[in-house]
């Protein structure tokens, strides 16, 4: 009947900060997920063509009436959660479904937001099928609620909003959510899939608990001034992070264990770096050379203060920098997944260097539009 699609994204600036409520800059890219609705049905019957080719369980069939989620990491739970989120939004159940086939150019577990591209493309298909008139913000927020609250995966809003809106955006994820569209500039990117698979569900909770532990110690220590404690809190998403300077908090970091100290330092330094880069990106035709130092610096923070890099990733990164990349950093949760390179020339040499250093695949990519119905 029709095909809906939504893009993956690269996590350009302020990685690992959206779940803390801090502003982030994603770029939606031209690797997309497609949901092709074939015919109306009393059920949702969805076939993943990619999983079928891999010889895995590739069909999910469920009732449109408040579908239950299955135990374990069943891929169809993302779709079931989306339907539940839509029904909550409408205040009534969906009465029918459709048969559909899914294909995707966004590799799973690669740090390019394959789950959000799946959720948002499926939502766009439901929106078109039922003629619901959902806005980009509706699509983004419903997809976030589906993954975070209904499926129970501790993600922030970064992925879903990037996939729904497209382009380059500055996202302030703490409600009320704010979106600022940034200038595309002359950005050229290469995305490299390391081939090392990871799960956000294994990484985010660990970092969140480390920050929570640090905050408890700071909140309960009488040496910490009242004015600073007023800006902190007991949970990673409670502090007024944007109001806390390094000079203000640094004298009290010796209260913390080394790992806790590193996580707080990361949060403050990463945020300051992002806002320096954003100021440059607000200008017409900004030059990638201007922000390349910040991109490299953010990778170093992820590696040294957040401990989400691996020797295999560093080998690929070093090779790309030597081949002429302006900057290279992790995209996504880390511990595998993808690297993004900001480039100006020598694209073919940079791609070859990454593959020679152990990368599984590489693409030249560019900013793309958000969720859409294909012609």
Residue, then its C-alpha position, 0 to 999 in steps of 0.5 A: x500500500x505504501x512505504x514509510x521510512x526513518x533515518x538512523x543518526x550519528x551522535x555528533x556532539x554531547x554523547x551520553x548526555x541526553x539521559x541527563x537532560x543536557x542538550x545534544x546534537x545528532x545528525x540524521x543520515x541517509x541510512x534508513x529503515x523502511x516499513x512497507x505496508x502490504x495489506x490491511x489485516x486484523x493483526x499486525x504481521x511484520x516480517x523483517x527481511x534482514x533477519x530472514x536472510x540471516x536465518x533468525x526468527x523474523x516474523x512477529x504477529x500480534x493483536x492491535x488491541x493492547x499487545x503484550x511484550x514478550x520476555x527477552x530481547x525480542x525485536x518485535x517488542x519495539x513494534x508492540x511498544x509503539x502500538x501501546x504508546x499510540x493507543x495511550x496517546x489516542x485513549x482508545x485501542x487500534x481496531x485493525x493492523x496491517x501486514x508489512x515488510x521491514x528492510x533496513x540500511x541501519x546496522x543493528x548494534x552499531x551506534x547508529x540508532x537502529x532501534x529508533x529508526x525502526x520505531x519511528x518508521x513503524x510509527x510513521x506507517x501507523x500514522x499514515x495508515x490511520x490518518x492520525x496527523x501526528x506531528x514530528x514531535x508526536x512521532x519522536x515523543x511516542x517512539x521515546x515513550x515506547x522504548x524508554x517507559x514501555x519497553x523499559x530500555x533506559x535511553x534518552x530522547x536523542x535517537x527518536x527525535x533525530x529520526x523524526x525531525x531529520x537534519x542537524x538539530x540541537x535537542x534539549x531533551x528535558x521537558x518541555x523538549x526544545x528543538x533548534x535546527x542548526x545550519x548544515x554547513x559543509x559537513x561531510x562524514x564517514x561512518x565506520x562500523x567496527x563490527x563489535x556489537x553492544x547493547x545500550x541496556x548493558x552500558x547506560x545503567x552502569x554509567x547512570x548508577x556510577x553518577x548516582x553514587x557520586x551524587x549521593x556522596x556529594x549531597x551527603x557530605x557537609x563540606x559541599x556548600x549549600x549553594x552547590x548542593x542546591x544544583x545537584x540531586x540524588x539521580x543522574x537526571x536531577x542536577x542543573x548540570x548546565x549551571x555547574x562550572x568546573x571551578x565550582x565543583x572541582x574542589x569537592x571531587x576528592x570526596x569521590x572514588x576515582x571512577x565516580x570523579x571521572x563520570x562527574x568531570x566527563x559530564x561537565x567538560x563534555x557539556x562545555x565543549x558542546x556549547x563551544x561547538x554549537x556557537x560555531x555551527x549557528x553561523x551560515x556555512x560554518x567550516x568543519x575545521x572550526x569544530x574538528x578539535x572539539x570532536x576529537x576532544x569529545x572522543x578523548x573524554x569518552x575514552x578517558x573519563x567515561x571508559x566506553x572505548x576499546x583498543x580495537x576502536x582506537x586502532x581504527x580511529x588512529x588509522x583514519x586520523x593518519x589517513x587525513x580525517x579532521x576528527x574521529x569520535x565514537x557514535x552512540x553508547x560505545x564499547x563497540x558500534x560505530x565511529x564517525x569521521x569529519x572529513x574534507x578530502x581523501x575520503x577513499x583513503x580514509x575508508x580504506x584505512x579504516x577497513x585495513x585497521x579492522x572495521x567491518x564496513x564504512x559509508x560516506x554519509x550526509x544529513x537526511x530528512x526525518x520520517x517520511x512516506x516514500x514516493 
